[in-house]
Amino acid sequence: MSREALIDVPKLLRDPMARTARQAELYEPHISPLTEFVEKLRAEVGSHGSIPYFDPWDAGIDAEILFLLEAPGAGALFTGFISRNNPDETAKNFFELNRDAEIPRKRTVTWNIVPWYIGTGMRIRSAGKTDTDAGIRALTRVLDLLPKLRAAVLIGRKAERASQLLAQLRPAVRVLKSPHPSPLFVNNAPGNRQRILDVFLEVTKCLIHPI
């Protein structure tokens, strides 16, 4: 199935043909350096670390916006990608928030402060300091592959631990902080979704106006 035959919608990657098509794009020029990074990191971490790929439908190394979440969930474990098209409600919320803020997907890249799955089976555990410290070391290498970065959105409390690293390594990059788009937060109280959307609208301004 060609990319042209696929419509960019939430939960697209529950379709095995869509996953196969996405895998076929992993070595396109814009994403290949990030794919190679993931494969090196997998080799370093070993068999206990399940690390999804960056999504080829995003901007890859041309990204101006980095969305940094906490850790891969069951959807990413299932598809093999950190993607807004994953078959779970958090990814769906993330897709729709980007759409509503009119953030062009091809100007963004998505990653996790803890790049490997933490948990057993399909149940993820909360990331601890040891997890995020190890993930921040890997994030240093990711930042080296994103020369056009203008802003980073730290999504969730654990992702906020990357603030100091960004200030040290990329002081010109604007850092924004957002609540996590999980259903537990979005559906918990009126106005919670709007809180995230307000941050994403600031991202749109970063793309329109020079930082």
C-alpha positions in Angstrom: 0.0 0.0 0.0 1.5 3.4 -1.0 1.5 6.4 1.3 -0.7 8.2 -1.2 -3.4 5.6 -0.6 -3.4 6.2 3.2 -5.3 8.9 4.9 -3.7 10.5 7.9 -6.2 9.8 10.6 -6.1 8.8 14.3 -5.3 5.1 15.0 -4.3 4.5 11.4 -1.5 2.1 12.5 -3.9 -0.5 13.8 -4.1 -1.5 10.2 -1.3 -4.0 9.4 -1.0 -2.7 5.8 -0.4 0.8 7.2 2.3 -0.4 9.5 4.0 -2.2 6.7 3.9 0.9 4.5 5.3 3.0 7.4 8.2 0.5 7.9 9.1 0.8 4.2 9.8 4.5 4.8 12.3 4.1 7.6 15.3 4.8 5.5 14.1 7.8 3.6 16.7 10.6 3.8 14.8 12.7 6.4 14.3 9.9 8.8 17.3 7.5 8.1 19.7 9.1 10.7 17.0 8.8 13.4 16.3 5.2 12.4 20.0 4.3 12.6 20.2 6.0 16.0 17.3 3.8 17.3 19.0 0.7 16.0 22.3 1.6 17.7 20.5 2.4 20.9 18.7 -1.0 20.8 22.0 -2.7 20.4 23.4 -0.8 23.4 20.4 -1.4 25.7 20.1 -5.0 24.8 17.1 -7.4 24.7 15.4 -5.9 27.7 14.8 -2.6 26.0 12.0 -2.3 23.4 12.6 1.0 21.6 10.1 2.1 18.9 11.2 4.0 15.8 10.6 7.7 15.0 7.7 8.1 12.7 8.6 8.7 9.0 5.5 10.7 8.5 6.9 13.4 10.8 9.8 15.8 9.8 12.7 13.6 11.0 15.9 15.5 11.1 14.2 18.6 9.5 12.0 19.1 12.5 11.6 22.5 14.0 9.4 21.3 16.9 10.3 18.5 19.2 7.4 16.9 21.2 8.9 15.0 24.1 6.6 12.7 26.0 7.3 10.3 28.9 7.7 6.7 27.7 6.3 4.4 25.0 3.0 2.9 25.8 1.2 -0.2 24.6 0.3 1.4 21.3 3.9 2.1 20.4 4.9 -1.3 21.6 2.4 -2.8 19.2 3.2 -0.8 16.1 6.9 -0.2 16.6 6.6 3.6 16.2 6.3 6.7 18.3 3.4 8.0 16.4 0.2 10.1 16.6 -1.4 7.4 14.5 -0.9 4.7 17.2 -4.1 2.8 18.2 -4.6 4.3 21.6 -6.5 7.2 23.1 -3.5 9.2 24.1 -2.2 9.1 20.5 -5.6 10.1 19.3 -5.8 13.1 21.6 -2.3 14.1 20.5 -3.3 13.8 16.8 -6.4 15.9 17.3 -4.6 18.6 19.4 -2.0 19.0 16.7 -4.8 19.3 14.1 -6.8 21.8 16.1 -3.7 24.0 16.7 -2.9 23.7 13.0 0.6 22.5 13.5 2.0 21.1 10.3 3.1 17.5 11.0 6.0 17.8 8.6 7.6 20.4 10.9 7.6 18.2 14.0 9.2 15.1 15.5 8.0 13.1 18.5 10.1 11.2 21.0 10.1 10.1 24.7 12.3 11.1 27.6 12.5 7.4 28.3 12.8 5.8 24.8 12.2 2.2 25.8 9.1 0.5 27.1 9.1 0.2 30.9 6.8 -2.4 32.3 5.8 -6.0 31.8 3.5 -7.3 29.1 1.0 -4.6 28.2 1.2 -2.8 31.5 3.5 0.2 31.7 4.9 1.4 35.0 5.8 4.9 36.1 9.2 6.2 35.0 11.6 6.7 37.9 14.7 8.9 38.1 17.0 6.1 37.0 14.8 5.7 33.8 14.8 9.4 33.0 18.5 9.9 33.7 19.3 7.2 31.2 16.8 8.6 28.7 18.3 12.1 29.0 21.7 10.7 28.0 20.1 9.3 24.9 18.2 12.6 24.3 21.6 14.3 24.1 22.3 12.3 20.9 18.8 13.0 19.5 19.4 16.7 19.8 22.6 16.4 17.8 20.4 15.1 14.9 17.9 18.0 15.0 19.8 21.0 13.7 16.7 23.0 12.8 15.0 22.8 16.2 13.3 26.0 17.3 11.1 24.8 20.1 10.6 21.8 22.4 7.4 20.8 24.1 7.9 18.8 27.3 4.7 16.8 27.7 4.1 15.5 31.3 6.0 15.9 34.5 8.7 13.3 33.7 9.5 15.0 30.4 10.1 18.3 32.2 13.3 16.8 33.6 14.8 17.5 30.2 14.6 21.3 30.8 18.1 21.7 32.1 19.6 19.7 29.3 17.9 21.8 26.7 19.0 25.0 28.4 22.6 23.8 28.4 22.8 22.3 24.9 20.3 24.3 22.9 19.8 27.6 24.7 18.2 29.2 21.6 15.4 26.6 21.6 12.2 27.7 23.2 11.0 25.3 25.9 7.2 24.9 26.5 5.6 22.6 29.1 2.3 20.8 28.6 0.1 18.4 30.6 0.0 14.9 29.2 -2.8 14.2 26.7 -3.8 10.9 28.3 -7.5 10.2 28.7 -6.9 10.2 32.5 -6.0 13.9 32.3 -8.1 15.1 29.3 -11.3 13.6 30.5 -10.8 14.3 34.2 -12.1 17.9 34.3 -13.6 20.5 32.0 -11.0 22.7 30.6 -8.1 20.2 30.8 -8.0 19.6 27.1 -8.0 23.4 26.5 -5.0 23.7 28.8 -3.0 21.5 26.4 -4.4 23.2 23.3 -3.3 26.6 24.6 0.3 25.3 24.8 0.0 23.8 21.3 -1.2 27.2 20.0 2.0 28.7 21.4 3.8 26.1 19.2 2.0 27.5 16.2 3.2 31.0 17.0 6.8 29.6 17.2 6.4 28.4 13.6 4.9 31.7 12.4 7.2 34.1 14.2 11.0 33.9 14.5 12.3 33.1 18.0 
